[in-house]
C-alpha cells in the first residue's frame, strides 16, 4: 500500500488522448513491468499477510513438517484466488460484450 501511495504521489503521470470516437491512444507499459508492479503490490498488501497469520495456524499440524503443510495451503489459496479472478474476468467480459452490443443498438 505504501508503494502504491508513493508511486501515485511521485511517479510519472500517464495520460490518454481520445482522438476520435473509436481510437484511444494510451501510453504503453510492458507486460513484465506490469507483472512486477502487481507482484510488489500484492506482496506488500497487509490483508493476505494477516489472513495467513490468522487462518493458517489452525490448519497446521505441529507434529508434521511445517514447510510442506504451508506450501500445500498456500498453493490451494493461490489456486482459489486465480479461479475467483478468472470468474470475475469472464463475468466482466460478458458484461462488456453485452454493453457494447447495447450501445451499438442506440
Beta strands, then each sheet from edge to edge (+ up, - down):
strand 1: 16-18
strand 2: 24-26
sheet 1: 1+ 2-
end
